Amino acid sequence: MRYRILGKTGLQVSVIGIGTWQFGGEWGHDFSQTEVDAVLDAAAEYGINLIDTAECYGDHLSERLIGGYLSRRDRSRWLVATKFGHHFNSFMNRDDDFSVAGVRQQLEASLQALRVETIDLYQFHSGSDAWFQNQELWMMLAEQKRAGKIRHLGVSILQKGSELQAREAAGFGVDALQVFCNRLDCRAETLYFPHAQKNNLGILARVPLASGLLSGKYKPGAAFAAGDVRTTFNAEKMQRDLAEVERLQREEVPAGVPMAQWAMAWCLKNQVVTTLIPGCKNPEQVKANAAAAELVTEF
């Protein structure tokens, strides 16, 4: 495993982390505590030290499963990141709540679910610019930092993008940006990376495998089972992306290199990217993801 410093925080973060949306049950599988333990034990074995989750991955379900794991392991070896701003109702059905009182309640619920005293990175989660610019919200979060409940603040920018949030984040005491970034969607390089470099912000790159499309496992015409979030994606765009994946595999992926590892290493070639947070469903996928770190300097 390789490690990079997360902006100006001083935190040494593995370049491959663990994304845990899947633990909330919206990727076609309901995870047991035993399965989550196996995934996170494998992550620890391969040197991964970052877990990224959110209050709305299930109704704090992902957080509870992670908390169940952390309660029986060495908490100090892990950097735990979670997010705020939504209430989970049902499959792909959430209500926004970025109010000061609502976020304070979400924070307490996340601390309880994760079974931790401090959240290492607490992130504004895919909210509008209007909610982001609420000074009272950031004042309350600064108070929670002083109280020791939050170590660092971050912004997880919504998929459609917000250059404003990247530009103004540092002024609100933010130390890291989480952004949508993969070989099929490179907007982050121009929208966010310059602000991260200017203000020394860490970058967490999410969806580095384009929701699994860059794994190379899926061909044009692929369909996904009910209960899988990918059934909600635009069907025409999905097929265009799968055709582009075939072209990339044919023209850009070096012979003998697994496409998923190549796609993650492609993101990490840019030194402004601190870490990737791919999802994984089992220890074998954790091992494959971790191996991408070895390719970063090879092509």
C-alpha positions as YAML, in Angstrom:
chain: A
units: angstrom
residues:
- id: 1
  name: MET
  ca: [0.00, 0.00, 0.00]
- id: 2
  name: ARG
  ca: [1.04, 3.58, -0.60]
- id: 3
  name: TYR
  ca: [0.02, 6.58, 1.48]
- id: 4
  name: ARG
  ca: [-0.49, 10.29, 0.87]
- id: 5
  name: ILE
  ca: [-1.07, 13.21, 3.22]
- id: 6
  name: LEU
  ca: [-4.65, 14.48, 3.25]
- id: 7
  name: GLY
  ca: [-4.20, 18.16, 2.43]
- id: 8
  name: LYS
  ca: [-3.07, 20.18, 5.43]
- id: 9
  name: THR
  ca: [-4.52, 17.76, 7.98]
- id: 10
  name: GLY
  ca: [-1.28, 15.82, 8.40]
- id: 11
  name: LEU
  ca: [-3.28, 12.58, 8.21]
- id: 12
  name: GLN
  ca: [-1.48, 9.80, 6.34]
- id: 13
  name: VAL
  ca: [-4.16, 8.09, 4.24]
- id: 14
  name: SER
  ca: [-3.90, 4.93, 2.17]
- id: 15
  name: VAL
  ca: [-4.30, 5.76, -1.52]
- id: 16
  name: ILE
  ca: [-7.01, 3.09, -1.67]
- id: 17
  name: GLY
  ca: [-9.83, 3.39, 0.87]
- id: 18
  name: ILE
  ca: [-13.11, 1.57, 1.38]
- id: 19
  name: GLY
  ca: [-16.38, 3.04, 0.14]
- id: 20
  name: THR
  ca: [-19.36, 1.56, 1.99]
- id: 21
  name: TRP
  ca: [-22.57, 2.65, 0.28]
- id: 22
  name: GLN
  ca: [-23.07, -1.04, -0.53]
- id: 23
  name: PHE
  ca: [-23.39, -1.89, 3.17]
- id: 24
  name: GLY
  ca: [-26.65, 0.10, 3.23]
- id: 25
  name: GLY
  ca: [-28.35, -2.46, 0.99]
- id: 26
  name: GLU
  ca: [-28.84, -0.48, -2.23]
- id: 27
  name: TRP
  ca: [-26.42, -2.47, -4.38]
- id: 28
  name: GLY
  ca: [-28.46, -5.66, -4.61]
- id: 29
  name: HIS
  ca: [-27.24, -7.36, -1.42]
- id: 30
  name: ASP
  ca: [-28.04, -7.14, 2.29]
- id: 31
  name: PHE
  ca: [-24.81, -7.42, 4.24]
- id: 32
  name: SER
  ca: [-24.42, -9.29, 7.50]
- id: 33
  name: GLN
  ca: [-22.03, -8.22, 10.24]
- id: 34
  name: THR
  ca: [-19.87, -11.25, 9.44]
- id: 35
  name: GLU
  ca: [-19.56, -10.17, 5.80]
- id: 36
  name: VAL
  ca: [-18.66, -6.60, 6.76]
- id: 37
  name: ASP
  ca: [-16.07, -7.87, 9.24]
- id: 38
  name: ALA
  ca: [-14.46, -9.98, 6.51]
- id: 39
  name: VAL
  ca: [-14.29, -7.01, 4.10]
- id: 40
  name: LEU
  ca: [-12.76, -4.67, 6.67]
- id: 41
  name: ASP
  ca: [-10.34, -7.29, 8.00]
- id: 42
  name: ALA
  ca: [-9.10, -7.78, 4.44]
- id: 43
  name: ALA
  ca: [-8.73, -4.02, 4.06]
- id: 44
  name: ALA
  ca: [-6.61, -3.87, 7.20]
- id: 45
  name: GLU
  ca: [-4.49, -6.78, 5.96]
- id: 46
  name: TYR
  ca: [-3.66, -4.91, 2.75]
- id: 47
  name: GLY
  ca: [-2.82, -1.64, 4.50]
- id: 48
  name: ILE
  ca: [-6.04, 0.28, 3.86]
- id: 49
  name: ASN
  ca: [-6.83, 2.70, 6.70]
- id: 50
  name: LEU
  ca: [-9.76, 4.81, 5.44]
- id: 51
  name: ILE
  ca: [-13.45, 3.92, 5.72]
- id: 52
  name: ASP
  ca: [-15.94, 6.28, 4.04]
- id: 53
  name: THR
  ca: [-19.64, 6.03, 4.83]
- id: 54
  name: ALA
  ca: [-22.74, 8.23, 5.31]
- id: 55
  name: GLU
  ca: [-25.77, 8.54, 7.55]
- id: 56
  name: CYS
  ca: [-28.08, 7.78, 4.60]
- id: 57
  name: TYR
  ca: [-26.50, 4.50, 3.49]
- id: 58
  name: GLY
  ca: [-29.51, 2.77, 4.92]
- id: 59
  name: ASP
  ca: [-30.86, 4.55, 7.99]
- id: 60
  name: HIS
  ca: [-27.38, 4.69, 9.59]
- id: 61
  name: LEU
  ca: [-27.19, 0.97, 8.63]
- id: 62
  name: SER
  ca: [-23.76, 1.14, 7.02]
- id: 63
  name: GLU
  ca: [-22.50, 3.13, 10.00]
- id: 64
  name: ARG
  ca: [-23.90, 0.56, 12.46]
- id: 65
  name: LEU
  ca: [-22.20, -2.31, 10.66]
- id: 66
  name: ILE
  ca: [-18.91, -0.40, 10.65]
- id: 67
  name: GLY
  ca: [-19.43, 0.47, 14.31]
- id: 68
  name: GLY
  ca: [-20.00, -3.18, 15.11]
- id: 69
  name: TYR
  ca: [-16.67, -3.93, 13.50]
- id: 70
  name: LEU
  ca: [-14.77, -1.06, 15.15]
- id: 71
  name: SER
  ca: [-16.07, -2.00, 18.59]
- id: 72
  name: ARG
  ca: [-14.14, -5.27, 18.32]
- id: 73
  name: ARG
  ca: [-10.99, -4.02, 16.59]
- id: 74
  name: ASP
  ca: [-8.28, -1.40, 17.07]
- id: 75
  name: ARG
  ca: [-10.09, 1.87, 16.37]
- id: 76
  name: SER
  ca: [-6.83, 3.81, 16.30]
- id: 77
  name: ARG
  ca: [-5.64, 2.24, 13.03]
- id: 78
  name: TRP
  ca: [-8.66, 3.55, 11.11]
- id: 79
  name: LEU
  ca: [-9.60, 6.95, 9.73]
- id: 80
  name: VAL
  ca: [-13.39, 7.11, 9.73]
- id: 81
  name: ALA
  ca: [-15.18, 9.48, 7.37]
- id: 82
  name: THR
  ca: [-18.94, 9.94, 7.25]
- id: 83
  name: LYS
  ca: [-21.38, 12.50, 5.88]
- id: 84
  name: PHE
  ca: [-24.47, 14.50, 6.78]
- id: 85
  name: GLY
  ca: [-27.47, 16.12, 5.13]
- id: 86
  name: HIS
  ca: [-30.05, 13.41, 4.40]
- id: 87
  name: HIS
  ca: [-32.59, 11.09, 5.99]
- id: 88
  name: PHE
  ca: [-32.97, 7.63, 4.44]
- id: 89
  name: ASN
  ca: [-36.59, 6.62, 3.78]
- id: 90
  name: SER
  ca: [-36.38, 3.63, 1.41]
- id: 91
  name: PHE
  ca: [-34.48, 2.44, -1.67]
- id: 92
  name: MET
  ca: [-33.06, 5.59, -3.35]
- id: 93
  name: ASN
  ca: [-35.55, 7.72, -1.42]
- id: 94
  name: ARG
  ca: [-34.11, 10.38, 0.90]
- id: 95
  name: ASP
  ca: [-35.12, 13.70, 2.40]
- id: 96
  name: ASP
  ca: [-32.59, 16.53, 2.61]
- id: 97
  name: ASP
  ca: [-31.89, 18.05, 6.01]
- id: 98
  name: PHE
  ca: [-29.00, 20.50, 6.24]
- id: 99
  name: SER
  ca: [-30.61, 22.53, 9.03]
- id: 100
  name: VAL
  ca: [-28.43, 23.29, 12.03]
- id: 101
  name: ALA
  ca: [-30.64, 21.32, 14.40]
- id: 102
  name: GLY
  ca: [-31.01, 18.45, 11.93]
- id: 103
  name: VAL
  ca: [-27.27, 18.11, 11.33]
- id: 104
  name: ARG
  ca: [-26.56, 18.25, 15.07]
- id: 105
  name: GLN
  ca: [-28.94, 15.31, 15.53]
- id: 106
  name: GLN
  ca: [-27.38, 13.45, 12.59]
- id: 107
  name: LEU
  ca: [-23.93, 13.91, 14.11]
- id: 108
  name: GLU
  ca: [-25.00, 12.41, 17.42]
- id: 109
  name: ALA
  ca: [-26.70, 9.51, 15.64]
- id: 110
  name: SER
  ca: [-23.58, 8.86, 13.55]
- id: 111
  name: LEU
  ca: [-21.31, 8.88, 16.60]
- id: 112
  name: GLN
  ca: [-23.62, 6.39, 18.28]
- id: 113
  name: ALA
  ca: [-23.92, 4.15, 15.22]
- id: 114
  name: LEU
  ca: [-20.17, 4.16, 14.56]
- id: 115
  name: ARG
  ca: [-19.44, 3.66, 18.28]
- id: 116
  name: VAL
  ca: [-16.73, 6.30, 18.20]
- id: 117
  name: GLU
  ca: [-16.09, 9.44, 20.20]
- id: 118
  name: THR
  ca: [-14.67, 11.39, 17.25]
- id: 119
  name: ILE
  ca: [-15.36, 11.31, 13.51]
- id: 120
  name: ASP
  ca: [-12.11, 11.89, 11.64]
- id: 121
  name: LEU
  ca: [-13.72, 13.53, 8.59]
- id: 122
  name: TYR
  ca: [-17.30, 14.83, 8.70]
- id: 123
  name: GLN
  ca: [-18.54, 15.80, 5.24]
- id: 124
  name: PHE
  ca: [-21.30, 18.02, 3.85]
- id: 125
  name: HIS
  ca: [-23.02, 15.52, 1.54]
- id: 126
  name: SER
  ca: [-24.23, 16.44, -1.94]
- id: 127
  name: GLY
  ca: [-26.12, 19.54, -0.91]
- id: 128
  name: SER
  ca: [-27.10, 22.66, -2.81]
- id: 129
  name: ASP
  ca: [-25.00, 25.81, -2.87]
- id: 130
  name: ALA
  ca: [-27.67, 27.55, -0.79]
- id: 131
  name: TRP
  ca: [-27.35, 25.02, 2.02]
- id: 132
  name: PHE
  ca: [-23.57, 25.04, 1.71]
- id: 133
  name: GLN
  ca: [-23.40, 28.81, 2.23]
- id: 134
  name: ASN
  ca: [-25.31, 28.71, 5.51]
- id: 135
  name: GLN
  ca: [-22.83, 30.36, 7.91]
- id: 136
  name: GLU
  ca: [-24.71, 29.13, 10.98]
- id: 137
  name: LEU
  ca: [-24.25, 25.51, 9.90]
- id: 138
  name: TRP
  ca: [-20.48, 25.86, 9.69]
- id: 139
  name: MET
  ca: [-20.36, 27.76, 12.99]
- id: 140
  name: MET
  ca: [-22.15, 24.85, 14.67]
- id: 141
  name: LEU
  ca: [-19.76, 22.36, 13.07]
- id: 142
  name: ALA
  ca: [-16.79, 24.40, 14.26]
- id: 143
  name: GLU
  ca: [-18.23, 24.17, 17.79]
- id: 144
  name: GLN
  ca: [-18.45, 20.39, 17.42]
- id: 145
  name: LYS
  ca: [-14.80, 20.34, 16.37]
- id: 146
  name: ARG
  ca: [-13.84, 22.25, 19.50]
- id: 147
  name: ALA
  ca: [-15.90, 19.78, 21.53]
- id: 148
  name: GLY
  ca: [-13.83, 16.92, 20.07]
- id: 149
  name: LYS
  ca: [-16.66, 15.22, 18.19]
- id: 150
  name: ILE
  ca: [-15.21, 16.07, 14.76]
- id: 151
  name: ARG
  ca: [-11.55, 16.05, 13.80]
- id: 152
  name: HIS
  ca: [-11.76, 17.57, 10.30]
- id: 153
  name: LEU
  ca: [-14.48, 18.86, 7.98]
- id: 154
  name: GLY
  ca: [-15.03, 17.97, 4.36]
- id: 155
  name: VAL
  ca: [-17.38, 18.58, 1.45]
- id: 156
  name: SER
  ca: [-18.65, 15.74, -0.70]
- id: 157
  name: ILE
  ca: [-19.68, 17.60, -3.85]
- id: 158
  name: LEU
  ca: [-22.85, 16.46, -5.59]
- id: 159
  name: GLN
  ca: [-22.37, 14.53, -8.83]
- id: 160
  name: LYS
  ca: [-23.67, 17.27, -11.14]
- id: 161
  name: GLY
  ca: [-20.94, 19.48, -9.72]
- id: 162
  name: SER
  ca: [-20.39, 22.74, -7.85]
- id: 163
  name: GLU
  ca: [-17.30, 24.80, -8.57]
- id: 164
  name: LEU
  ca: [-18.53, 27.27, -5.95]
- id: 165
  name: GLN
  ca: [-18.30, 24.70, -3.15]
- id: 166
  name: ALA
  ca: [-14.74, 23.80, -4.13]
- id: 167
  name: ARG
  ca: [-13.77, 27.45, -4.38]
- id: 168
  name: GLU
  ca: [-15.26, 28.51, -1.04]
- id: 169
  name: ALA
  ca: [-14.66, 25.37, 1.03]
- id: 170
  name: ALA
  ca: [-11.45, 26.50, 2.71]
- id: 171
  name: GLY
  ca: [-13.17, 29.65, 3.97]
- id: 172
  name: PHE
  ca: [-15.57, 27.49, 5.97]
- id: 173
  name: GLY
  ca: [-12.78, 25.52, 7.62]
- id: 174
  name: VAL
  ca: [-12.96, 22.58, 5.22]
- id: 175
  name: ASP
  ca: [-9.85, 20.41, 4.81]
- id: 176
  name: ALA
  ca: [-10.94, 17.93, 2.12]
- id: 177
  name: LEU
  ca: [-13.14, 17.60, -0.94]
- id: 178
  name: GLN
  ca: [-14.80, 14.39, -2.02]
- id: 179
  name: VAL
  ca: [-15.44, 14.47, -5.76]
- id: 180
  name: PHE
  ca: [-16.80, 12.31, -8.56]
- id: 181
  name: CYS
  ca: [-13.79, 11.26, -10.61]
- id: 182
  name: ASN
  ca: [-13.05, 8.41, -13.02]
- id: 183
  name: ARG
  ca: [-11.84, 7.75, -16.54]
- id: 184
  name: LEU
  ca: [-15.36, 8.26, -17.90]
- id: 185
  name: ASP
  ca: [-15.89, 11.58, -16.08]
- id: 186
  name: CYS
  ca: [-12.82, 13.80, -15.74]
- id: 187
  name: ARG
  ca: [-14.53, 17.11, -14.88]
- id: 188
  name: ALA
  ca: [-12.86, 17.18, -11.46]
- id: 189
  name: GLU
  ca: [-9.51, 17.96, -13.07]
- id: 190
  name: THR
  ca: [-10.70, 21.40, -14.16]
- id: 191
  name: LEU
  ca: [-13.55, 22.11, -11.70]
- id: 192
  name: TYR
  ca: [-12.00, 21.10, -8.39]
- id: 193
  name: PHE
  ca: [-8.32, 20.19, -8.52]
- id: 194
  name: PRO
  ca: [-7.09, 23.78, -9.02]
- id: 195
  name: HIS
  ca: [-8.94, 24.89, -5.86]
- id: 196
  name: ALA
  ca: [-7.60, 21.90, -3.94]
- id: 197
  name: GLN
  ca: [-4.05, 22.77, -4.97]
- id: 198
  name: LYS
  ca: [-4.47, 26.47, -4.16]
- id: 199
  name: ASN
  ca: [-5.91, 25.82, -0.68]
- id: 200
  name: ASN
  ca: [-4.05, 22.58, 0.15]
- id: 201
  name: LEU
  ca: [-7.22, 20.49, 0.36]
- id: 202
  name: GLY
  ca: [-7.18, 16.72, 0.33]
- id: 203
  name: ILE
  ca: [-9.09, 14.97, -2.46]
- id: 204
  name: LEU
  ca: [-11.15, 11.82, -1.97]
- id: 205
  name: ALA
  ca: [-12.11, 10.49, -5.39]
- id: 206
  name: ARG
  ca: [-15.36, 8.56, -5.32]
- id: 207
  name: VAL
  ca: [-16.80, 6.21, -7.94]
- id: 208
  name: PRO
  ca: [-13.34, 5.59, -9.47]
- id: 209
  name: LEU
  ca: [-14.74, 2.52, -11.24]
- id: 210
  name: ALA
  ca: [-17.81, 4.38, -12.56]
- id: 211
  name: SER
  ca: [-20.18, 2.26, -10.45]
- id: 212
  name: GLY
  ca: [-18.45, -0.90, -11.62]
- id: 213
  name: LEU
  ca: [-18.54, -0.14, -15.35]
- id: 214
  name: LEU
  ca: [-14.75, 0.30, -15.42]
- id: 215
  name: SER
  ca: [-14.27, -3.12, -13.89]
- id: 216
  name: GLY
  ca: [-14.50, -4.48, -17.43]
- id: 217
  name: LYS
  ca: [-17.05, -7.09, -16.32]
- id: 218
  name: TYR
  ca: [-20.01, -5.53, -18.11]
- id: 219
  name: LYS
  ca: [-20.60, -5.35, -21.86]
- id: 220
  name: PRO
  ca: [-23.07, -3.23, -23.87]
- id: 221
  name: GLY
  ca: [-26.55, -4.57, -23.25]
- id: 222
  name: ALA
  ca: [-25.80, -5.50, -19.62]
- id: 223
  name: ALA
  ca: [-28.74, -5.32, -17.20]
- id: 224
  name: PHE
  ca: [-28.80, -5.19, -13.41]
- id: 225
  name: ALA
  ca: [-31.06, -6.94, -10.93]
- id: 226
  name: ALA
  ca: [-33.85, -5.27, -8.98]
- id: 227
  name: GLY
  ca: [-32.57, -3.63, -5.82]
- id: 228
  name: ASP
  ca: [-29.34, -2.53, -7.51]
- id: 229
  name: VAL
  ca: [-28.89, 1.25, -7.65]
- id: 230
  name: ARG
  ca: [-27.64, 0.98, -11.23]
- id: 231
  name: THR
  ca: [-31.19, 0.19, -12.36]
- id: 232
  name: THR
  ca: [-31.93, 3.88, -11.69]
- id: 233
  name: PHE
  ca: [-29.22, 5.15, -14.07]
- id: 234
  name: ASN
  ca: [-30.07, 6.63, -17.47]
- id: 235
  name: ALA
  ca: [-30.20, 3.60, -19.78]
- id: 236
  name: GLU
  ca: [-28.91, 5.37, -22.91]
- id: 237
  name: LYS
  ca: [-25.96, 6.89, -21.10]
- id: 238
  name: MET
  ca: [-25.20, 3.52, -19.52]
- id: 239
  name: GLN
  ca: [-24.91, 1.91, -22.95]
- id: 240
  name: ARG
  ca: [-22.72, 4.76, -24.26]
- id: 241
  name: ASP
  ca: [-20.46, 4.38, -21.25]
- id: 242
  name: LEU
  ca: [-20.21, 0.62, -21.72]
- id: 243
  name: ALA
  ca: [-19.22, 1.15, -25.35]
- id: 244
  name: GLU
  ca: [-16.54, 3.60, -24.23]
- id: 245
  name: VAL
  ca: [-15.30, 1.07, -21.67]
- id: 246
  name: GLU
  ca: [-14.82, -1.45, -24.49]
- id: 247
  name: ARG
  ca: [-12.78, 1.13, -26.41]
- id: 248
  name: LEU
  ca: [-10.63, 1.95, -23.37]
- id: 249
  name: GLN
  ca: [-10.00, -1.72, -22.71]
- id: 250
  name: ARG
  ca: [-8.94, -2.19, -26.31]
- id: 251
  name: GLU
  ca: [-6.86, 0.98, -26.76]
- id: 252
  name: GLU
  ca: [-5.59, 2.19, -23.37]
- id: 253
  name: VAL
  ca: [-5.39, -0.65, -20.84]
- id: 254
  name: PRO
  ca: [-1.94, -2.30, -20.97]
- id: 255
  name: ALA
  ca: [-1.89, -5.99, -21.81]
- id: 256
  name: GLY
  ca: [-2.12, -8.18, -18.75]
- id: 257
  name: VAL
  ca: [-3.34, -5.40, -16.43]
- id: 258
  name: PRO
  ca: [-6.83, -5.88, -14.93]
- id: 259
  name: MET
  ca: [-9.03, -3.02, -16.09]
- id: 260
  name: ALA
  ca: [-10.29, -2.11, -12.60]
- id: 261
  name: GLN
  ca: [-6.75, -1.74, -11.29]
- id: 262
  name: TRP
  ca: [-5.77, 0.31, -14.33]
- id: 263
  name: ALA
  ca: [-8.77, 2.61, -13.85]
- id: 264
  name: MET
  ca: [-7.90, 3.28, -10.22]
- id: 265
  name: ALA
  ca: [-4.23, 3.82, -10.96]
- id: 266
  name: TRP
  ca: [-5.26, 6.26, -13.71]
- id: 267
  name: CYS
  ca: [-6.99, 8.41, -11.08]
- id: 268
  name: LEU
  ca: [-3.99, 8.27, -8.77]
- id: 269
  name: LYS
  ca: [-1.51, 9.44, -11.42]
- id: 270
  name: ASN
  ca: [-2.56, 12.96, -10.46]
- id: 271
  name: GLN
  ca: [-0.80, 13.71, -7.17]
- id: 272
  name: VAL
  ca: [-3.58, 16.08, -6.07]
- id: 273
  name: VAL
  ca: [-5.74, 12.98, -5.51]
- id: 274
  name: THR
  ca: [-5.12, 11.75, -1.99]
- id: 275
  name: THR
  ca: [-7.19, 8.59, -1.99]
- id: 276
  name: LEU
  ca: [-9.84, 6.61, -3.85]
- id: 277
  name: ILE
  ca: [-12.89, 5.13, -2.17]
- id: 278
  name: PRO
  ca: [-14.11, 2.26, -4.35]
- id: 279
  name: GLY
  ca: [-16.89, 0.06, -3.10]
- id: 280
  name: CYS
  ca: [-16.34, -3.66, -2.63]
- id: 281
  name: LYS
  ca: [-18.57, -6.59, -1.83]
- id: 282
  name: ASN
  ca: [-16.11, -9.20, -0.57]
- id: 283
  name: PRO
  ca: [-12.47, -9.70, 0.52]
- id: 284
  name: GLU
  ca: [-11.44, -10.71, -3.00]
- id: 285
  name: GLN
  ca: [-12.51, -7.33, -4.37]
- id: 286
  name: VAL
  ca: [-10.65, -5.60, -1.52]
- id: 287
  name: LYS
  ca: [-7.47, -7.44, -2.51]
- id: 288
  name: ALA
  ca: [-7.90, -6.50, -6.17]
- id: 289
  name: ASN
  ca: [-8.54, -2.85, -5.31]
- id: 290
  name: ALA
  ca: [-5.54, -2.66, -3.02]
- id: 291
  name: ALA
  ca: [-3.30, -4.01, -5.79]
- id: 292
  name: ALA
  ca: [-3.99, -0.87, -7.83]
- id: 293
  name: ALA
  ca: [-1.62, 1.01, -5.52]
- id: 294
  name: GLU
  ca: [1.27, -0.97, -6.98]
- id: 295
  name: LEU
  ca: [0.50, 0.28, -10.50]
- id: 296
  name: VAL
  ca: [0.59, 4.01, -9.80]
- id: 297
  name: THR
  ca: [4.15, 4.55, -11.03]
- id: 298
  name: GLU
  ca: [4.11, 1.88, -13.73]
- id: 299
  name: PHE
  ca: [2.28, 3.65, -16.57]
...
